[in-house]
Amino acid sequence: MKCTRCRETAAVSLPSHTAGFCSQCFLVFIERQIQKAIKDKKLFTMEDRIIIALSGGKDSLALAWQLKKMGYDIAGLHIDLAIPQSSPIARDHVERFCRDRDIRLFVLEMDKLGMPIPEIRKKIKRPVCSVCGKIKRHYFNKFAVDNGFTVLATGHNLDDEVARLLSNVFRWDAAYLGDQGPLLPAENGFVRKVKPLYRLSEFETANFCFIAEIDYGFSPCPYSKGASFTFYKTLLDELEQRQPGSKLSFYEGFLKRGQKAFAQMDIKEGRTLSPCKKCGFPTSADTCGVCRIRLMLENG
Amino acid sequence: MQIIIQPENKIENASRVKTVMGLLKKLGLKDTQALVIRDNQLLTPDQRIYQDDRIIVRLVASRG
């Protein structure tokens, strides 16, 4: 297979784009996809102060690498979840990556904040993934707001977004569908949230990390086994194999023709936010979900 | 040929496989579910592989 741009031997084949690229042209392709996402969806500008949520996995490190290369004002934020089997490995990858690339890094330690995930897991009856996600979103947002960052960027890729969309569609969850997209504007105590990798698949970010020599963490979270999103991703891979390009088309179609309708429906149904009476951050209940978890831990 | 499947670093042996596509099929993978690497070079599905190759198959799906 030859590179679509320069006719050298291709290193990456992309059926969804009916194209193949050599290593150097693939880096150009990735940069253009991210530029297109930033421009088309007006995600941020050179004037923004961007904090990137860094998990130590391929997507968030790829995002930081590319935004740094493009000259944006970025810093990294890592949350150490205190999971013995995976957290030290993830943190080590993030710290080495930021040191080597001269990226300013902040680390929040859940152990020191009284919210270690293994302890929470022992106390709750449901899967810990949704609680863990809630805690991370809370602290990422709080850190960004408290420290004057104007944008919170995450490494969610096309596969993450399409799996989430399918899951929300299966439940016809208007509130989640109305909120889904690569840009959530700043409002009601929430910093602007962006997903600049939404046009790129996991396959593309994995190839990108290999070519850019980004050493990312493979070690999966020991608690994520059987997560429903993994199953949705498998289903969607089958669809993509038969109809290359269908993931991006499904997601872009939703953004163009579906998302606004669900957002309107959510406004009509009247979900209002007010400050949490414990921490002051926005919530639809009296006390936010994170403070309720903290109370549960304190009460044994 | 020796196949190292990451992230688990599980080692398997494959015989009578002539292309990357054939190898992925044998492992039950689609061509966008893994990177296939030989001598630190990425391989596309159409490329030939040989019996004395040492191949890394790196699964791409993140799991939490």
Interface residues (C-beta under 8 A of the other chain):
Chain A: M1 A10 A11 V12 S13 P15 S16 G20 S23 G57 K58 D59 C129 D159 S201 E202 F203 T205 A206 N207 F210 I211 F218 S219 P220 C221 Y223 S224 K225 A227 T230 K233 D237 E238 E240 Q241
Chain B: Q6 P7 K30 D31 T32 Q33 L35 I37 Q41 L42 L43 T44 P45 D46 Q47 R58 V60 A61 S62 R63 G64
